[in-house]
Amino acid sequence: MGLRPGHCYNTTKDRPYTRHAVTVHNRNYIGAVPGLRTRQFNMGDGMKQFDTIIDLIADTGPLGAQIRDNSLESARLMINRAMIKKVGKEGFFIKLRIYPHNILRENKQAQGAHADRIQKGMSHAFGKTIGRAARIRDGQVIFSSLVFEADAQKAMDAMLMAKSRFTCRVHVRVGKDVESIGTKPKKTRDLIKEEEEAKAAAATGAATEGAAAPAAEAGKEGAKGPAAGAAKAPAAAKADAKAAEKKPTKKEEAKK
């Protein structure tokens, strides 16, 4: 069975199920917790001083809503790709403002005709954990993007592209209060990965040049060797001839 639609889990009528202690295991209420599908919460360049903020706000009504982590990840990918295409990789900063704390559970049962003969059990049992979701209220900010004022319209269009990924209505708001986005990391995961790849490529190139330099020097010395020997041979012959031409002194003749 594939992934169920988002409207099956968007209601907030049940009590939140969040008692999962990560550090103090004795206080843990939930045994196994599914992994988080949302991979990244900060994207873009956090070092630049942007002057415009665009918020993607949820319209849920007074009861609120739930958004699953796979929906957040799909919306994040869509917004990030659209911003890279419209503004450039270093012309924005995006932050996901919510976290999927609530853990979803379900009592899985066989569905279809004559399913009651296959499986017996309570229809509203406690169930097992199947995923994560974030509980949001009306007017809560889901995504925030920092850009320059010239790119505000492009950022608004990119944010609204992700409205099909949510089970609730959304709208955008443009403002100048860039400090409301909260803390920003100095470097995001994408930029760190690019820097590491550039350093690895530079190290590989330096190693290749270092291995090629001794071989080139050895080749030069080998090329100089025969020529140097050929140049030294006439000089040695001339020295021998001069030594042979020298006349013996009087002392040498007297000794003889």
C-alpha positions in Angstrom: 0.0 0.0 0.0 1.4 3.4 -0.9 1.4 6.7 1.0 -2.1 7.8 2.1 -3.3 11.2 1.1 -2.5 14.2 3.3 -6.2 14.9 4.2 -6.2 11.7 6.2 -3.9 13.3 8.8 -4.6 17.0 8.6 -7.0 17.1 11.5 -6.0 18.2 15.0 -8.9 16.5 16.9 -6.5 14.0 18.6 -4.2 14.8 21.4 -0.6 15.5 20.3 1.7 12.4 20.5 5.2 13.8 21.2 6.6 12.1 24.3 9.9 10.9 22.8 12.9 11.5 25.1 16.1 11.5 23.0 18.7 12.0 25.8 16.8 10.6 28.9 15.6 7.2 27.8 14.0 6.4 31.1 11.4 9.1 30.5 10.7 7.9 26.9 7.0 7.1 26.2 7.3 6.3 22.5 9.4 3.4 21.6 10.4 3.6 17.9 10.1 6.9 16.0 10.1 7.1 12.2 13.0 9.1 10.7 12.6 12.7 9.7 11.9 13.2 5.9 12.7 16.9 6.0 16.4 17.0 5.3 17.3 20.7 5.5 15.9 23.7 7.3 18.2 26.5 6.0 19.0 27.1 2.3 20.8 29.8 0.4 23.4 32.4 1.5 23.0 33.5 5.1 25.9 35.9 5.1 24.5 38.7 2.9 22.5 41.6 4.3 19.2 41.3 2.6 16.6 44.0 2.9 13.2 42.2 2.1 11.5 39.3 3.8 8.7 37.2 2.2 6.7 34.9 4.5 4.5 32.0 3.5 1.6 32.0 5.9 -1.0 29.3 6.6 -4.7 29.9 6.5 -6.1 27.0 8.6 -9.1 28.5 10.4 -9.6 28.4 14.2 -9.0 24.6 14.5 -5.5 24.6 13.0 -4.0 21.8 10.9 -1.3 19.3 10.5 1.3 19.2 7.8 3.4 16.0 7.3 7.2 16.0 7.0 7.1 14.6 3.5 4.9 17.5 2.4 7.3 20.0 4.0 10.2 18.4 2.2 8.4 18.5 -1.2 7.5 22.2 -0.7 11.1 22.9 0.3 12.6 21.3 -2.8 10.1 23.1 -5.1 10.8 26.6 -3.5 14.6 26.1 -3.5 14.7 25.0 -7.1 12.5 27.9 -8.2 14.6 30.4 -6.3 17.9 29.1 -7.8 16.4 29.4 -11.2 14.9 32.9 -10.8 17.3 34.6 -8.4 20.5 32.6 -8.4 22.2 30.3 -5.8 23.6 33.1 -3.7 20.8 35.7 -4.1 18.5 34.5 -1.4 18.1 32.8 2.0 15.2 30.5 2.9 14.3 29.1 6.4 11.7 26.5 7.3 10.0 27.9 10.4 8.2 24.8 11.7 9.4 21.4 12.9 7.4 18.1 12.7 7.2 17.2 16.5 3.9 15.4 16.4 4.3 11.6 15.8 1.4 10.0 13.8 0.1 6.6 14.6 -2.3 4.3 12.9 -4.0 1.0 13.5 -3.5 -0.7 10.1 -6.3 -2.9 9.0 -7.2 -4.7 5.8 -9.6 -2.8 3.6 -12.0 -3.9 0.9 -14.7 -6.5 0.5 -14.8 -9.3 3.1 -11.9 -7.7 5.1 -13.6 -8.6 8.3 -13.0 -12.2 7.6 -9.2 -11.6 7.2 -8.6 -9.4 10.2 -10.3 -8.9 13.6 -9.6 -6.1 16.0 -10.7 -2.8 17.3 -11.4 -0.1 14.7 -10.1 2.8 16.9 -7.2 1.1 18.6 -4.1 3.1 19.8 -2.0 2.1 16.8 1.7 2.2 15.8 3.9 5.1 14.7 3.9 5.7 11.0 5.3 9.2 10.5 5.7 12.8 11.7 3.7 15.9 11.3 3.9 19.6 12.4 0.9 21.2 14.1 0.3 24.7 12.9 -2.2 27.4 13.9 -4.0 30.0 11.8 -1.6 32.7 10.6 1.6 30.8 11.4 4.6 31.3 9.2 5.8 28.1 7.4 8.6 29.4 5.2 10.5 32.7 5.2 12.7 34.0 2.5 15.2 36.9 2.5 16.0 38.6 -0.8 16.8 42.0 -2.2 14.0 44.3 -3.0 14.5 43.9 -6.8 13.8 40.2 -6.5 10.8 40.4 -4.2 8.2 39.5 -6.9 10.3 36.5 -8.1 10.5 35.2 -4.5 6.7 35.6 -4.1 6.0 33.6 -7.2 8.5 30.9 -6.1 6.8 30.7 -2.7 3.3 30.4 -4.1 4.4 27.5 -6.3 4.4 25.3 -3.2 0.8 25.9 -2.3 -0.2 22.6 -4.0 1.9 20.7 -1.4 -0.2 21.7 1.6 -3.5 20.5 2.8 -4.4 24.1 3.9 -4.6 27.4 2.1 -1.5 29.7 2.1 -0.7 33.3 1.2 2.4 35.4 1.1 3.4 38.6 3.0 6.1 41.0 2.1 7.9 43.1 4.7 11.1 44.8 5.7 11.5 43.3 9.2 14.3 40.9 8.2 15.2 40.3 11.9 12.0 38.4 12.4 13.4 35.4 10.6 15.6 34.7 13.7 19.0 33.2 13.8 20.8 32.4 10.5 23.7 30.0 10.0 26.9 31.5 8.5 27.0 28.7 5.9 24.3 26.4 4.7 24.8 22.8 3.7 24.9 23.5 0.0 27.6 26.1 0.2 29.7 23.9 2.6 29.5 21.0 0.1 30.6 23.2 -2.8 33.6 24.5 -0.8 34.6 20.9 0.1 34.4 19.8 -3.5 36.5 22.8 -4.6 39.1 22.1 -2.0 39.2 18.4 -3.0 39.6 19.4 -6.7 42.4 21.9 -5.8 44.2 19.2 -3.7 44.0 16.7 -6.5 45.3 19.3 -9.0 48.2 20.1 -6.6 49.1 16.5 -6.2 49.1 15.9 -9.9 51.4 18.9 -10.5 53.7 17.8 -7.7 54.1 14.3 -9.3 54.7 15.8 -12.7 57.4 18.3 -11.5 60.1 15.6 -10.5 59.5 13.7 -13.7 60.0 16.9 -15.7 63.2 17.7 -13.8 64.5 14.1 -14.3 63.8 14.4 -18.0 65.7 17.7 -18.2 68.7 16.2 -16.4 68.6 13.2 -18.6 68.6 15.4 -21.7 71.5 17.5 -20.3 73.6 14.4 -19.4 74.7 13.3 -22.9 75.3 16.9 -24.0 77.3 17.7 -20.9 79.4 14.5 -21.4 80.0 15.4 -25.0 81.0 18.9 -24.0 83.4 17.7 -21.4 85.1 15.1 -23.6 86.9 17.7 -25.9 88.0 19.7 -22.9 89.5 16.6 -21.2 91.3 15.7 -24.5 92.8 19.1 -24.7 94.0 19.0 -21.1 95.7 15.6 -21.8 97.4 17.0 -24.9 98.7 20.0 -23.0 100.1 17.8 -20.3 101.9 15.7 -22.8 103.4 18.7 -24.6 105.0 20.0 -21.4 108.8 19.9 -21.3 110.6 18.2 -18.4 112.3 20.6 -15.9 116.1 20.6 -15.1 115.5 18.9 -11.8 113.6 16.1 -13.5 116.4 15.7 -16.1 119.0 15.6 -13.3 117.1 12.9 -11.5 117.0 10.9 -14.7 
